[in-house]
């Protein structure tokens, strides 16, 4: 009987520690509006300068879905303003994207928009 209580105690301690770690990670996540008050529009490529992003932070992309979209791409797609097969296309106008560790690339795939500076690259630590 005592062994069963010991196992339950270990499991309870483990669950408490897991909850603490998960809560700590969520508490540190920040939310950033891409382009600040101007939103997701042309010439936002320099927007990340001076900001430090972490994996788990949220980027909010505000834009008119009648005029723009948002596509999460790889580095090649970013550099060439192309949408690689399988890329996720967002169209709500209020998209929220959770950053992954490393480089995160986003473009607008409407013809000519990315080439006119509607793209952003963010590195999260």
Residue pairs with C-beta under 8 A, 6 or more apart in sequence:
25 56
26 56
28 54
28 56
29 54
29 56
29 57
29 58
30 53
30 54
30 57
30 58
31 57
31 58
31 60
31 96
32 51
32 53
32 57
32 58
32 59
32 60
33 39
33 60
33 62
34 40
34 44
34 47
34 59
34 60
34 61
34 62
34 106
34 120
35 41
35 44
35 47
35 62
36 47
38 44
39 61
39 62
39 63
40 61
40 62
40 63
40 68
40 70
40 108
40 118
41 63
41 68
41 118
42 113
42 116
42 117
42 118
43 116
43 117
43 118
44 117
44 118
44 119
44 120
45 117
45 119
45 120
45 121
47 120
48 120
48 121
48 122
48 123
52 125
53 99
53 122
53 123
53 124
53 125
54 99
54 124
54 125
55 99
55 100
55 101
55 102
55 124
55 125
56 98
56 99
56 124
57 98
57 99
57 124
58 96
58 97
58 98
58 99
59 96
59 97
59 99
59 104
59 106
59 122
60 94
60 95
60 96
61 70
61 90
61 94
61 95
61 96
61 97
61 106
62 93
62 94
63 69
63 70
63 93
63 108
64 93
65 91
65 92
65 93
67 110
68 93
68 108
68 110
68 113
68 118
69 89
69 90
69 91
69 108
69 109
69 110
70 89
70 90
70 91
70 95
70 97
70 106
70 107
70 108
71 77
71 83
71 87
71 88
71 89
71 90
71 106
71 107
71 108
71 109
72 87
72 88
72 90
72 97
72 104
72 105
72 106
73 82
73 83
73 84
73 87
73 105
73 106
73 107
74 84
74 87
74 105
75 103
75 105
76 82
76 84
77 83
77 84
77 87
77 105
77 107
78 105
78 106
78 107
78 119
78 121
81 107
81 114
81 115
81 119
83 89
83 107
83 109
89 109
90 97
97 104
97 106
99 122
99 124
100 124
101 124
101 125
102 123
102 124
103 121
103 122
103 123
104 121
104 122
104 123
104 124
105 119
105 120
105 121
105 122
106 119
106 120
106 121
106 122
107 113
107 114
107 118
107 119
108 114
108 118
108 119
110 118
